[in-house]
Amino acid sequence: MSELLSKISAYDLLNIALPGIVLGSFSAWLFPGIAAMLDNPLGAVGGCYIAGVVASRVGSLFVERVGLRTGMVRRRPYASYIKVSRRDSKLEGLSAVSNMYRTLTGSAVLMLAEVALRPAIATLGDGALPLCCAALALLLYASWTKQEHCVSKRIKVQEGDLADEQD
């Protein structure tokens, strides 16, 4: 267990654990069934981790898109980020804090959705579970495809750097 804990980065704490605890605690307060799941340490860690991942993905897929479309956020070319991060040691930390705020915003959006959907969830009862699982599957699929796109962009940038070094 201590080996697992030693592999947790500050980024994971800021962008998964903290928002997961916030969202998990709120969800447990709102829905007694979730509170029962979080009663034991393993359930609490697992539940809050999953809540943090979901909040992170909502932030990445929806909150970020709203910020870009409204002009509140401006995206820089990824190649520029890679080049500047090599010279500016603070850029990675600033980006992690920015992502934390995006993820916490995702948590807040999910909390608002839980409040708004609480009557529908109560009406559906056990029927809400398959719908939540389907929504989770779609969210994680969209997240995976976005992550693959980021990996491809990073490879492309690195290949370009290697080509530049060979010239």
Contacts in CASP RR format, 6 or more apart in sequence:
PFRMAT RR
TARGET T0000
AUTHOR 0000-0000-0000
METHOD contacts of the structure
MODEL  1
MSELLSKISAYDLLNIALPGIVLGSFSAWLFPGIAAMLDNPLGAVGGCYI
AGVVASRVGSLFVERVGLRTGMVRRRPYASYIKVSRRDSKLEGLSAVSNM
YRTLTGSAVLMLAEVALRPAIATLGDGALPLCCAALALLLYASWTKQEHC
VSKRIKVQEGDLADEQD
8 17 0 8 1.000
10 96 0 8 1.000
11 96 0 8 1.000
11 99 0 8 1.000
14 96 0 8 1.000
14 97 0 8 1.000
14 99 0 8 1.000
14 100 0 8 1.000
14 103 0 8 1.000
15 52 0 8 1.000
15 56 0 8 1.000
15 96 0 8 1.000
15 99 0 8 1.000
15 100 0 8 1.000
15 103 0 8 1.000
16 49 0 8 1.000
16 52 0 8 1.000
16 53 0 8 1.000
16 56 0 8 1.000
16 103 0 8 1.000
17 48 0 8 1.000
17 49 0 8 1.000
17 52 0 8 1.000
18 100 0 8 1.000
18 104 0 8 1.000
19 51 0 8 1.000
19 52 0 8 1.000
19 55 0 8 1.000
19 56 0 8 1.000
19 100 0 8 1.000
19 103 0 8 1.000
19 104 0 8 1.000
19 106 0 8 1.000
19 107 0 8 1.000
20 47 0 8 1.000
20 48 0 8 1.000
20 49 0 8 1.000
20 51 0 8 1.000
20 52 0 8 1.000
20 55 0 8 1.000
20 107 0 8 1.000
21 48 0 8 1.000
21 51 0 8 1.000
22 55 0 8 1.000
22 104 0 8 1.000
22 107 0 8 1.000
23 48 0 8 1.000
23 51 0 8 1.000
23 52 0 8 1.000
23 54 0 8 1.000
23 55 0 8 1.000
23 107 0 8 1.000
23 110 0 8 1.000
23 111 0 8 1.000
24 34 0 8 1.000
24 38 0 8 1.000
24 47 0 8 1.000
24 48 0 8 1.000
24 51 0 8 1.000
26 107 0 8 1.000
26 111 0 8 1.000
26 114 0 8 1.000
27 34 0 8 1.000
27 51 0 8 1.000
27 111 0 8 1.000
27 114 0 8 1.000
28 34 0 8 1.000
28 35 0 8 1.000
28 38 0 8 1.000
29 35 0 8 1.000
30 114 0 8 1.000
30 115 0 8 1.000
30 118 0 8 1.000
31 114 0 8 1.000
31 118 0 8 1.000
31 121 0 8 1.000
37 43 0 8 1.000
37 47 0 8 1.000
38 44 0 8 1.000
38 47 0 8 1.000
38 48 0 8 1.000
51 107 0 8 1.000
52 103 0 8 1.000
52 107 0 8 1.000
54 110 0 8 1.000
54 136 0 8 1.000
54 139 0 8 1.000
55 103 0 8 1.000
55 104 0 8 1.000
55 106 0 8 1.000
55 107 0 8 1.000
55 110 0 8 1.000
56 99 0 8 1.000
56 103 0 8 1.000
56 106 0 8 1.000
57 139 0 8 1.000
57 140 0 8 1.000
57 142 0 8 1.000
57 143 0 8 1.000
58 106 0 8 1.000
58 107 0 8 1.000
58 109 0 8 1.000
58 110 0 8 1.000
58 139 0 8 1.000
59 102 0 8 1.000
59 103 0 8 1.000
59 105 0 8 1.000
59 106 0 8 1.000
59 109 0 8 1.000
60 102 0 8 1.000
60 103 0 8 1.000
60 143 0 8 1.000
60 146 0 8 1.000
61 139 0 8 1.000
61 142 0 8 1.000
61 143 0 8 1.000
61 146 0 8 1.000
62 106 0 8 1.000
62 109 0 8 1.000
63 102 0 8 1.000
63 105 0 8 1.000
63 106 0 8 1.000
63 109 0 8 1.000
64 73 0 8 1.000
64 102 0 8 1.000
66 72 0 8 1.000
67 73 0 8 1.000
68 74 0 8 1.000
68 75 0 8 1.000
78 150 0 8 1.000
78 153 0 8 1.000
78 154 0 8 1.000
78 157 0 8 1.000
79 157 0 8 1.000
81 91 0 8 1.000
81 95 0 8 1.000
82 154 0 8 1.000
82 157 0 8 1.000
82 158 0 8 1.000
82 161 0 8 1.000
84 91 0 8 1.000
85 91 0 8 1.000
85 92 0 8 1.000
120 128 0 8 1.000
121 128 0 8 1.000
124 131 0 8 1.000
END
